[in-house]
Amino acid sequence: MNEEEIIASGILELYVCGSLSNDDIREVEIAIDKFPNLKKEVEIIESSLITLAENVSPPLSSIVWTYILNAISSGTNADSTTGTNEKTFNWAGVTGWAAAILLLGGLFWVMNQKNTLEEKVEFTTTENTELEDQLQNSQQELLETENVLAVLRSDDYNTVILPGNDAVAPEASAKVFYNKEEGIAYIDAKSLPTPPKGKVYQVWSLILEPLTPSSMGLLEGLSAVQTDLYKFEKFPIAEGFGITLEPEGGSETPTLSQLYVLGTVSQP
């Protein structure tokens, strides 16, 4: 075959990739010695493989490159066709190392892509789990709100308005949703000012004649059912309600100088 036929046959690519038998390799090397253009074609193919390997694989250390170059250099042999000691470059050695580098680079690339994909899947799974938890919590809060509203809107509850004490907190107010038969009350405290540090609001049920206050509890986390909405039960029948500001932990009797709101239950 002439130069053009050899190039068109694709045998040079197989030679560069190390996929030929020993006899075919020898025939290609003889053709390379005979046709200088074939040597340039092989160099172009080899350069392309090395460039590709460099692009997909991590940088090799200088020690590894030195080892590769020494291995290639040691693979030179005498030209059997001329009978001289002139050395020919070991193209099979070069192509073997290039193929190994290409394979190693490809493996590193695949492993990196796999790790990246696993990280993305893990992140997406975690994000979806958090969103599901948030949705579940929101649905639960909505259900609780609907249940509370249904209770407060029922005919079993009377609404008691507690206006602010002009002498202490004229802008304050509160609402009590009161079920007399069951002794249950919901306190809407959103219109009460935030208590100062070390203080807490305490709710009192009142008997008016004679004036007898009984503590229902504190406006704090234990009695909260929604934001600024508190539930109290199992207290005596009330003719009125009051809310005072007390030291943390509450008081046995109301501090009347800190009475913020007060209101009476309307009689049927």
Summary of the structure (lengths in Angstrom):
residues: 268
radius of gyration: 45.0
end to end distance: 117.9
largest distance: 132.7
contacts: 714
relative contact order: 0.08
helix: 47%
strand: 23%
